[in-house]
Amino acid sequence: MAESVYIGLGSNLENPVEQIKAAVVALKQIPETQYIADSGLYLSKPLLIDDVESDDQDDYYNAVALLDTRLEPLVLLDYLQAIENNQGRIREQRWAARTLDLDMLMYAQLQMNKARLILPHPGICVREFVLYPLHRLCQKMQQPDLNIPGHGTLNKIINSCSENELKYVGEIV
């Protein structure tokens, strides 16, 4: 049986819009997986983390995609990381600028805490660049009351998260 999976996409290096577009093409090629829809593109400021000079980073382009997959979560994670690597992702410093970041935000209603994967994603409820694209996607899919396991409904959660400087910039074409 196929499971619904939400994937966060982000990029702020090497033509980020093209990186996101290429990632969408690659997501559509994952075996036993169907690309359903996406949120469109958002522009956000980098996270401000103490040990990384985020002020020197370019803004990020973000989106959320919905997939249906028959793959197990860790197998799907391997595909996501391969896509990142193929697009020049370098993992030297956490929170650093990147060509592509693909985060598994939710896999059905599964809750998991493994070394390689935590579900739902630990930042899903506090990052505007995840919540607002996810909310827009759920509205497009007519699923406004998406339940985030262990946290409640998306509509309730989004009310406590400011948009900050997040901007919708258009569809991924």
ABEGO torsion letter per residue (X at the ends): XBBBBBBBBBBABGGAAAAAAAAAAAAAABBGBBBABBAEBBBBBBBBBAABBAAABBBBBBBBBBBBBABBAAAAAAAAAAAAAAAGBBBABBGBBBABBBBBABBEABBBBBAABBOBBAAAAABAAAAAAAAAAAAAAGBAABBBBGAEBAAAAAAABBAEABBBAEBBX
